[in-house]
């Protein structure tokens, strides 16, 4: 076998070297372009990731705002120099209206002077006779001038504060259905009088809430004089108290409950509730279950959220079996320990997705309060009592958006608390408010809430 060899010339070597250098340069430029493209894709990936996180945050914020907005038509921040509300002064006041005395009188009652002054015991002298009228459903003995009686005032209070009917429509109803003519301003004064008479009852209900062994609180947005405030609700099985306050922090909650409240607090995950360090806490499982479903539905989270959802549902099934006497107290304690261990393991391994990690961080904070309801059958697993108590407030909020004055806000919280408690205790609002409105001085109409057995 013969082989032929060819010796490359110097020129060929130089040409080959230059070709390789050009090829290396081309490869270097392609590598640089590839690295630049990779960096560009990384930046785009990071931008899209931040955009997704921002959109997720905005979606969660919008969902939360939907449940606590003060009114669907709210215009936001009020004007710096709004027009003065109410009637104008002087000649621009308009026609001054007052209730016209009835043309027909069914009953006449004399109100003679007492034998002596009830305060100092001194003698009294007659200066003049005053004629006073009252129209009611039916007509009853009442107070001064030409007023609505207790039955009519009670109807107005129930329609406005419990059913959310505007005062203008209530005036129309009284006129067309019952023949009682009254303006919206007259109804405002009548409702305020009812609230003034119910003040001691409201104070007694607040005291009952502070001494209750189990309380479920909640808060929702409420406008007062066009500024955002908060309507708080504190509910027990037979008592509810509302309080309209400027904030939604610990100080506002403690103003009703007391900072040293040591009962069971069935609440949602709002952080200020955790500052009640003397209380036993139960976080609302319905909020956690809904959050799991939201992650699965809106964010397609299929690893962490379904497993947490299964643990929470197992806890509710254990409660149901306990209430049916299908599970002993010891069995509930064992099941509770297993559920806590399962949830703890899940919290430690939420996965790489940010939304799952954030939910796991929230569960880690609420972990000691998730299964408190398995310690005592009297403890609810959710704060449904407070949310149910807020429904009438939400109806009123959609109609009027809130109150125009601080005095109106106080009137609302007093009357709404009394009406809701009357409904819970299955009492007759007409009987209770008739007692309140006929009393010479404000009295306590509702007995203290009986303790839970």
C-alpha positions in Angstrom: 0.0 0.0 0.0 1.4 3.4 -1.0 0.5 6.7 0.6 1.0 10.1 -0.9 1.9 13.0 1.4 1.6 16.7 0.6 3.4 19.3 2.5 1.3 22.4 3.1 2.9 25.7 2.1 3.3 28.6 4.4 0.6 30.5 2.6 -1.8 27.6 3.0 -1.2 27.5 6.7 -1.7 31.3 7.1 -5.0 31.0 5.1 -6.2 28.1 7.3 -5.3 30.0 10.4 -7.2 33.1 9.3 -10.2 30.9 8.4 -10.2 29.4 11.9 -9.9 32.8 13.5 -12.8 34.1 11.4 -14.8 31.0 12.4 -13.8 31.5 16.1 -14.9 35.1 15.8 -18.2 34.1 14.3 -18.8 31.5 17.0 -17.9 34.1 19.7 -20.4 36.6 18.2 -23.1 33.9 18.1 -22.3 33.0 21.7 -22.6 36.6 22.7 -25.9 36.9 20.9 -27.1 33.7 22.5 -26.1 35.0 25.9 -27.8 38.3 25.2 -30.9 36.5 24.1 -30.8 34.3 27.2 -30.5 37.4 29.4 -33.3 39.0 27.5 -35.5 36.0 28.1 -34.5 36.0 31.8 -35.5 39.6 32.1 -38.7 39.0 30.3 -39.4 36.0 32.5 -38.7 38.1 35.6 -40.9 40.9 34.3 -43.8 38.5 33.6 -43.3 36.8 37.0 -43.5 40.2 38.8 -46.5 41.1 36.6 -48.3 37.9 37.5 -47.6 38.5 41.2 -48.8 42.0 40.9 -52.0 40.9 39.2 -52.5 38.2 41.8 -52.2 40.8 44.5 -54.6 43.1 42.7 -57.1 40.3 42.2 -56.9 39.3 45.9 -57.3 43.0 47.0 -60.2 43.5 44.7 -61.9 40.4 46.0 -61.4 41.5 49.6 -62.6 45.1 48.8 -65.7 43.6 47.2 -66.8 42.2 50.5 -66.1 45.3 52.6 -66.8 48.3 50.3 -68.9 51.0 51.9 -71.2 51.4 48.9 -71.1 50.1 45.3 -71.6 53.7 44.1 -69.2 55.4 46.5 -67.3 58.4 45.0 -64.3 57.9 47.3 -62.7 60.8 49.1 -65.2 63.7 49.8 -64.7 67.2 48.6 -62.5 69.5 50.8 -65.1 72.2 50.9 -68.5 70.6 50.5 -71.7 72.5 50.5 -73.4 72.8 53.9 -76.0 70.1 54.2 -79.5 70.7 55.4 -81.8 73.7 55.2 -80.5 77.1 54.2 -80.6 80.0 56.7 -82.9 83.0 56.5 -85.3 83.5 53.6 -83.8 80.5 51.7 -85.0 78.1 54.3 -88.2 77.3 52.4 -91.6 76.3 53.7 -91.5 75.3 57.4 -93.5 72.1 57.8 -95.0 70.6 60.9 -97.4 67.8 61.6 -101.0 68.9 61.2 -103.3 68.0 64.1 -105.7 65.2 63.2 -109.2 66.3 62.1 -110.8 63.5 64.1 -110.0 62.6 67.7 -110.9 59.1 68.9 -109.9 59.4 72.6 -109.2 62.3 74.9 -107.0 61.9 78.0 -106.4 64.4 80.7 -103.0 64.9 82.2 -103.4 66.7 85.5 -100.6 68.3 87.5 -98.9 66.1 90.1 -99.4 67.0 93.8 -95.8 68.3 94.0 -92.6 68.6 92.1 -91.1 65.1 91.6 -87.5 66.5 92.1 -87.7 69.0 95.0 -91.1 68.2 96.4 -92.3 71.9 96.1 -95.7 73.1 95.2 -96.8 73.5 91.5 -98.9 76.2 89.9 -100.8 75.9 86.6 -99.7 78.4 84.0 -101.5 77.2 80.9 -103.2 74.3 79.2 -101.4 72.6 76.3 -103.3 70.5 73.7 -101.3 67.5 72.5 -102.0 65.0 69.7 -100.7 61.6 68.8 -101.4 59.3 65.8 -100.5 55.7 66.0 -101.1 52.1 64.6 -103.4 51.8 66.5 -103.9 55.1 68.4 -102.2 55.0 71.8 -101.4 57.5 74.6 -98.1 59.2 73.9 -95.9 62.2 74.5 -95.8 65.8 73.4 -97.1 67.8 70.4 -98.5 65.9 67.3 -96.3 62.8 67.1 -96.2 59.3 65.8 -97.0 56.8 68.6 -94.9 53.8 69.6 -96.4 51.4 67.0 -95.7 53.7 64.1 -92.2 54.6 65.3 -91.4 50.9 65.8 -92.6 50.1 62.3 -90.4 52.9 60.9 -87.4 51.7 62.9 -87.8 48.1 61.7 -88.2 49.1 58.1 -85.2 51.5 58.1 -82.7 49.9 60.4 -83.5 46.2 60.0 -84.9 46.0 56.4 -83.0 48.8 54.9 -86.0 50.8 53.5 -85.2 54.5 52.9 -87.1 57.0 55.0 -88.8 58.6 52.0 -90.4 55.2 51.1 -91.4 54.7 54.7 -93.1 58.0 54.7 -94.9 57.0 51.5 -96.0 53.7 53.0 -97.3 55.3 56.2 -99.3 57.9 54.2 -100.7 55.6 51.5 -101.3 52.5 53.6 -102.2 53.9 57.0 -103.1 57.5 56.4 -100.3 58.9 58.6 -98.7 62.0 57.0 -95.1 62.6 58.0 -92.0 64.0 56.3 -88.6 62.4 56.2 -87.3 64.9 58.7 -90.1 63.9 61.0 -89.1 60.3 60.7 -85.5 61.2 61.5 -86.6 62.8 64.7 -88.8 59.9 65.6 -86.0 57.4 65.0 -83.6 59.4 67.0 -86.0 59.5 69.9 -86.3 55.7 69.8 -82.4 55.4 69.9 -82.3 57.8 72.8 -84.8 55.7 74.8 -82.8 52.5 73.9 -79.4 53.8 75.1 -79.5 51.9 78.5 -80.5 48.7 76.6 -77.6 49.2 74.2 -75.2 49.6 77.1 -76.6 46.4 78.7 -76.1 44.5 75.5 -72.4 45.7 75.3 -71.9 44.5 78.8 -73.4 41.1 77.9 -71.0 40.8 75.0 -68.0 41.5 77.1 -69.1 38.8 79.6 -70.0 36.2 77.0 -67.9 33.0 76.9 -68.0 32.8 73.1 -68.1 35.9 70.8 -67.8 36.1 67.0 -66.7 39.5 65.7 -66.5 40.9 62.2 -66.3 44.3 60.5 -67.3 45.8 57.2 -66.9 49.2 55.5 -69.3 52.0 56.4 -69.4 55.7 55.3 -70.0 58.4 57.9 -70.2 62.0 56.5 -68.7 60.5 53.2 -65.6 59.3 55.1 -64.7 55.6 55.3 -65.3 54.1 58.7 -66.1 50.6 59.9 -69.2 48.9 61.2 -68.2 46.3 63.7 -70.5 43.4 64.7 -70.1 41.2 67.8 -72.4 38.2 67.9 -73.3 35.5 70.3 -76.1 32.9 70.0 -78.7 35.4 71.5 -77.1 38.9 71.5 -75.6 41.1 68.8 -73.9 44.5 69.2 -72.9 46.9 66.4 -70.4 49.7 66.8 -69.5 52.2 64.0 -65.9 53.3 64.6 -63.3 55.2 62.6 -60.9 52.3 62.3 -60.7 48.5 62.2 -57.8 47.9 64.6 -57.3 46.4 68.0 -58.3 49.6 69.8 -61.7 49.7 68.1 -62.4 46.0 68.9 -61.2 46.4 72.5 -63.6 49.4 72.9 -66.5 46.9 72.8 -64.9 43.6 74.0 -62.4 44.9 76.5 -58.7 44.5 76.0 -58.6 41.7 78.6 -61.4 39.6 77.0 -60.7 36.0 78.1 -63.5 34.1 76.3 -63.4 32.3 73.0 -63.0 34.5 69.9 -64.3 32.9 66.7 -62.9 35.3 64.1 -61.4 35.5 60.6 -57.7 36.0 59.9 -57.6 39.7 60.5 -54.4 40.4 62.4 -55.7 42.7 65.2 -57.8 39.9 66.6 -54.7 38.0 67.6 -53.8 40.8 70.0 -56.4 39.6 72.4 -53.8 37.5 74.2 -56.1 36.5 77.0 -58.7 34.9 74.7 -58.9 31.4 73.2 -59.0 31.7 69.4 -60.8 29.9 66.7 -60.0 31.0 63.1 -62.8 30.7 60.6 -62.5 27.5 58.6 -64.8 28.8 56.0 -62.3 31.6 55.1 -59.5 29.0 54.8 -61.6 26.6 52.7 -62.6 29.5 50.3 -59.0 30.5 50.0 -58.1 26.9 49.0 -60.8 26.9 46.4 -59.7 30.3 45.1 -56.1 29.1 44.7 -57.3 26.0 42.8 -59.8 27.8 40.6 -58.1 31.2 39.9 -54.5 30.2 40.2 -54.5 26.6 39.1 -52.7 25.6 42.3 -52.9 21.8 42.3 -50.3 20.7 44.9 -50.6 22.5 48.2 -54.2 23.9 48.3 -56.0 20.6 47.6 -54.2 18.8 50.4 -55.0 21.6 52.9 -58.6 21.6 51.7 -58.8 17.9 52.4 -57.4 18.3 56.0 -59.9 21.1 56.8 -62.8 19.1 55.4 -61.8 16.1 57.5 -61.8 18.3 60.5 -65.4 19.4 59.8 -66.5 15.8 59.2 -64.9 14.9 62.6 -67.0 17.6 64.3 -70.2 16.3 62.6 -69.5 12.8 63.8 -68.8 14.1 67.3 -72.1 16.0 67.4 -74.0 12.8 66.2 -72.3 10.9 69.1 -70.7 8.7 66.6 -67.3 9.6 68.0 -66.2 9.7 71.6 -64.4 12.6 73.3 -61.2 10.5 73.3 -61.6 9.7 69.6 -62.0 13.4 68.8 -58.8 14.2 70.7 -56.9 11.5 68.8 -58.4 12.7 65.4 -57.5 16.3 66.3 -53.8 15.3 66.9 -53.6 13.6 63.6 -55.2 16.6 61.8 -52.7 19.0 63.4 -49.8 16.8 62.4 -51.0 16.5 58.8 -51.5 20.3 58.6 -48.1 20.9 60.1 -46.3 18.7 57.5 -48.1 20.5 54.7 -47.2 23.9 56.0 -43.5 22.9 56.0 -43.7 21.9 52.3 -45.8 24.4 50.3 -43.9 24.1 47.1 -42.2 26.7 45.0 -45.2 28.8 43.9 -45.4 32.2 45.7 -49.2 32.1 46.3 -48.8 28.7 48.0 -45.9 29.9 50.1 -47.9 33.0 51.2 -50.9 30.8 52.1 -48.6 28.5 54.1 -47.2 31.5 56.0 -50.7 32.5 56.9 -51.6 29.0 58.0 -48.4 28.9 60.1 -49.6 32.0 62.0 -53.2 30.6 62.4 -52.0 27.0 63.1 -52.8 27.1 66.9 -56.4 28.3 66.2 -57.4 26.0 63.4 -58.9 23.1 65.3 -60.0 24.7 68.5 -63.6 23.8 67.7 -62.7 20.2 68.3 -62.1 20.9 72.0 -65.7 22.0 72.8 -68.9 21.4 70.8 -70.1 24.9 71.8 -67.4 26.5 69.7 -68.3 27.2 66.1 -65.8 26.3 63.4 -66.6 29.5 61.4 -67.6 33.1 62.2 -71.0 32.6 60.5 -72.8 34.3 63.4 -71.0 37.6 62.8 -71.3 37.4 59.0 -75.0 36.7 59.3 -75.5 39.6 61.6 -73.8 41.8 59.0 -76.3 41.0 56.3 -78.8 43.6 57.3 -76.0 46.2 57.5 -74.9 45.3 54.0 -78.5 45.8 52.7 -78.6 49.2 54.3 -75.2 50.1 52.9 -76.3 49.3 49.4 -79.3 51.6 49.8 -77.8 54.6 51.6 -74.0 54.0 51.7 -73.9 54.8 55.4 -74.8 57.8 57.6 -74.4 61.6 57.0 -73.6 62.5 60.6 -71.9 60.9 63.6 -75.2 61.2 65.5 -76.9 59.3 62.7 -74.2 56.6 62.9 -74.8 56.3 66.7 -78.5 56.0 66.1 -78.0 53.2 63.7 -75.7 51.2 65.9 -78.0 51.4 68.9 -81.2 50.5 67.1 -79.7 47.9 64.8 -78.2 46.2 67.9 -81.5 46.1 69.8 -83.5 44.9 66.7 -81.0 42.1 65.9 -81.0 40.9 69.5 -84.8 41.0 69.5 -84.8 38.8 66.4 -82.3 36.4 67.9 -84.3 36.0 71.1 -87.6 35.6 69.1 -89.2 38.6 70.8 -91.8 41.0 69.5 -90.2 44.3 68.5 -93.5 46.2 69.0 -93.7 45.1 72.6 -90.1 46.0 73.4 -90.1 49.4 71.7 -93.5 50.3 73.1 -92.1 49.7 76.5 -89.0 51.8 75.7 -90.9 54.7 74.0 -93.6 55.0 76.7 -91.1 55.1 79.6 -90.7 58.6 81.1 -87.0 58.0 81.3 -84.7 55.6 79.3 -84.9 52.1 80.7 -83.3 48.7 80.0 -85.9 46.7 78.1 -84.0 43.5 77.4 -82.9 41.2 80.2 -79.2 40.3 80.3 -78.2 37.4 78.1 -78.4 34.1 79.9 -75.1 32.2 80.2 -74.5 29.2 78.0 -75.0 25.8 79.6 
